[in-house]
């Protein structure tokens, strides 16, 4: 595409198309609607399908059905829609259905304020499913990230057979900026692994050497059972404690054991700094400016940008923070991720600044926080 002017929502849609997505279902909701509108424009000419569900619940349900039939699937919503998605998210986790969910966050709680942003869904994305099993949440900073991380999201959903969230926000999703698509190499595509032809198929038995089962689409020449109830390797409902424990542990390990392979981040280390700032999402852009200005004033501050939020990239955080006396976490909420940083860095002085009033945190405010 070369040098292109687009917003973050458009970039998510183009990233999905280039990742091989051929099914989208959604329900209009500010500030995520332009993902839907862009998919309507670009997906059918590429042989894909776009549906408007009667509500958010139906929309994600359509995506799960399409995914079980073998389609790479995307849906997009905001916080109120994630609330309605919850049951289907749990189904996707338990039945290992690949799907990508773009959450273009807006100010909450509840309906909140549709045209004001915040990062208020960060904990909800992690814990908004029954059973508490892990999920993957990726967090873009800008339009370029929206494109690249969407491709990564599809790769992860397909290879690990799970839902993957893109935690965007109103400012990222609806701000236009120029992106030079010829200046970077997009991630190579990775596909789900199908059951070898002619072999016995157990829909929830891990493939050799992995924690992830082979895939067989509904309607294929082998029987692929799906149920939202607890099941064994063969897909039949079970109350056997040994089988249940094995399946639950596998669902946990298949993500947590792989976290180091998808720990996306940026690290801007400055010589002589004793303070490390940790950010994600839109707040990163103000923090970058604040760190540059402080460096020019002779007060170097290092900056870690997290683009994988869940599972928590503990190794990255620990190794990056080891040389710093002080860690400052900046969030566009009242403190959701800082608790994870404090848990991981128990021997460090971890401070927090955040707010959730519909306005962005400014570089000047971040400099004030760093100066104490």
N, C-alpha and C positions, 0 to 999 in steps of 0.2 A: 504493500500500500504506500510505501514511501513516507514522506512527511504529511501527516494527517492531523486535522483539528477534530477532536472528539471529546466527549465526556466519559467519566468512569463507567457509567452504565452501558454506553455503546461499546466500550472496550471489553466489558464482560461478555456481551453478546458476540462480538467478533472473536474473542478468545474461545468461547464455547464452540462456535462454528468451526474454527481452525483445529479444535481438539477432537472434532468428529461428532459433536452433538447433533442429533437429528430429531430430537423431540423436546418441545417446550410446552409447558402448561402453567398458567398463572392466572392471577386475578388482579386487576388494576389497583395499585396502592401507591400513594406518594411516600417516599421519593424513588420508588423502584420501577415505576411504570415504563420508563423509557427503555429498560431492558426488554420488556414485553414488546414494545413498539418496534424496537430494532429487530427482534427475532421475527416478528411478522413480516418485516421487509426483506430479511436476508435468508431466512431458513427455508421457506417453501421453494424458492428458485433453486436451492441446492438439494432438493429432494427430501426435505424434512417436513415435520408436522408441527403446527402451532395450534394450541387449543386454549380458549378462555374457559376456565372452570366456573361453575356456578358460585363457588366460594373457594377460600384457600384450602380447606380440607380436601375437597374434590380435586383441586389442582395438583397437590402433591400426590394424591392417590393415583391420578392419571400417570404421573411421572414414574411411580413405582411399578405400575402395570407395564408401561412401555419398557422400563429397564429390565423387568423379568422376561420380556419378550426379546431382549437383546439390544435395545436402543440405548445409546448414551443420552441421558436426560438431564435437563436443567429446569429449575423453577426459581422465581425471584419474588421477594416480598420485603416487608419491613417488620418491626417488632410486633405489632398486633397480629400479623399473619403468622409469625413464628409461634405465637401462643396457640393458634389453631392447628398448626402443623404438628404439634407435640406427639399426638398418638401415632401418626404415620412415621415420624422420626424414630420412635421406639421400634416400630415394625421394621423399618429399614435396617436398624442396628441388629435386631434379633434375627432377622431373616437374611441378613447380609446382601442387601440390595443396593447396588451402586447408584448414587444420585448426587448431583451438585445443587446446593441451595445458596443463592445469593441473598444475604440479609443487608439491605441498604438501610442502616439504622437511622432512626429519628428520635427526637426528644420524647421520653416517656415520663411517667408510667402510663399504662393503659393506652388510650388513643393519643394522649400527649399533645404534641404540636407537630403537624405533618410537615411543615416547611422549616423546621429547626432541627439541627443535628445533635448527636451525642453518641458516645460509645457505651450506651446503657445496657446492651444485650450480651455483653461478654460472658458473664457468669451464666446467663440463661441459655446461651448456645451450648455450653458445656454440660449443664445439669438439667436441661429441660426435657429429659426423657426418663421414662420409668426404668428402674434398675440401676441407673447411675453409671453405666458402662461408658468408656471413653469415646470421644468423637474427634474429628480433625477440624480445626478452625484456622483458616489462613486470613491474614489481615493486610490488605493493600494500603499503600501510602499515597499513590497517585494513579493517574490514568495508565501509565505504562505497567505498573504493578497489576492493575485490574486485568489487563490482557494476559500477562505472563502467569499470574497466580491462578487464573481461571483454567489455563491449560494444565498447570500442575494439579489443580483440584480434580480435574477429570482423570488425569493419570492415577492419582491416589485412589479415587473412588473405584476405578476399574480394577486396579491391581490388588487393592485390599478389600474390595467388596464391602463398601460402607458409605454412609452419607458424609459429604465433605461440605463445610460451610465456608463461604466467602464473607467475612465481616467487614463490609464496606460501610459508608455513612453518607448522609445527605450531601455534605460538602465534596466528598470524593466522587460520588455518583453523578452529581449534577454540575460539576465544574469542568469547563472545557479547557484543554491545553493541547499544545502541539506534541505529537509523538512521532519520532522518526523510526518507522518499523524496519528500515534497512540498517539501522545502527546496532541491532542486537539479533542474536539467533534465538528463536523461540524454542522452548523445550521440545525434545523429541517425544513423539506420541508413544504411549504404552497402552496396551490393550488387556482386557481381562482374558484369563486363560481358560479355554473351553475344555470340557471333558474329552479325553482322547477317544477317538472313534472306535467303537466296538468294545470298549472296556465297561466294566460294571460301574454304575454311577450311584454314589451316595452324596446327596446335595449339600451335606454339612460335614463331610469328612475332609480334613485338611489334605491338600496335595503333598506328596512326599517332599520333605525338607522345608515346608512352609507352615504358616498358621492359617492359610487361606484355602478354602475349597475350590475345586474346579467349578466352572460355570456351565450350565446347560439351560438354554432358554425354554420357557413354557411352550409346549406344542412341538418340541423337538422329537426325535425318534427314541429318546429315553425319557423316563418319567422323572420330572423334577418337581418334588413336593415343596409347597410353601405353606407355612402356618405362622401365625403370630403367637401361638402358644409355645411353651417350652418343649423342645424336641431333641431327639438324638441325632446321630450322624445320618440316619436314613430318612429324616424328615418327619417321622411319626411322633406324635405327642407322647411324652414320657414323664413319669414321676420318679424315675430312678435317680437317686441322689448322686451316684457315681457319674452317670451320663450328664446330668445337669451341671455338676461341678466342672467337668471336663470342657463342656461347651462354653460356659461362662468364662472360665480362665482363658480359653483360646481366644474368645472375642476381645478380652482385655489385652492379651499378649500380642495379638496380631498388629495392634497399633502402637502400643507402648514399646515393644521391642524394636520397632522400626523408626522411632522418632528421630534418631540421628541422621537418617537418610532424607528427611524432609524438613530439617530445621532451617528454614529460609530466614535470612536476616541481613542486616548491614551493621558493620562495626567501624566507627570512626574514632580511632585512638589518637590522642594527642600527648606528646611527650611532656612529662612534668605534671600531668593532671592527677589530682587526688580524689576527684569526684567523677562518678559515672552516672550519666542520665540514661534512663531506660524509658522508651516510648513505643507506641504502635499507632497505626492509623493516622488520622489527619493531624493529631497533635505533634507528630514527628516533624512536620514541616516548620512549625514555629520553633521547635527545639533545635533543629538544624541551624536556623538563623541565629537563635540565642547563643549557641555554642560558637558559631563563627565570630560573632561580635565580642563575646567574652575572650576568645583567643586573641583577637586584635587588641584588646585592652590589657593583655598580659596575664589573663586568668584562664589557662587552658582547662577545658572540660571535655571528657570523652563521652561518646554517645553510642549506645546500643539500640538498634531498631529491630524489634521483633516482628517477623512476618508469619511465623508459626506460633500461635498462642496455645493451642491444645492439640495433643498432649503437651504439657509444659516441657520446653526444651531445657531441662535441668542442667545437663552437662554444659551447654553453651553459656548459660547464665553464670554458673559457678566458675568456669574457666575464664570468662571475660571479666568478672568482678574481682578476681583474686588479688589483683594489685592495687585495689582502690580502698581508701579509708571510708568512703561515704558513697552511698547509692541513692539517687533521687528518682522516684517513679512519677511520671506525669501522665494523667489520664483524663479524658473527657467524660468523667463520671465521678461518683463520690468515693471511689476506691474499690475496684473489683479485681484487678490483676495484681495489685501491690501485695495482697496477702500471699499469693503464690511466690512472689519474689522474696518476701520475708521468710517464708517456709524454706525456700531453697538456700537462702543466705542467712542462716541463723546467727552466724558469728559477725555479721556486718551491721553497720549503722544504716538502716534503710528508712528513708523519709518519703513522704508523699505529698503531692499537690494535685488537686483535681476540682472540677466544678461541673455542674450540669444545669445550665440556665439558658441554653439555646445560643450562646455566643462562644466563639472560639477562644482558646487560651492564647494570649499574645506572646511574642518573643520577649517583650519587656517584662511581662509577669513572670516568665520562666527565669529570666536573669535575676529578678528580685528573690525568687525562691532559692536559687542556687547560692546567692550571696548570703542567704539566711537572715 
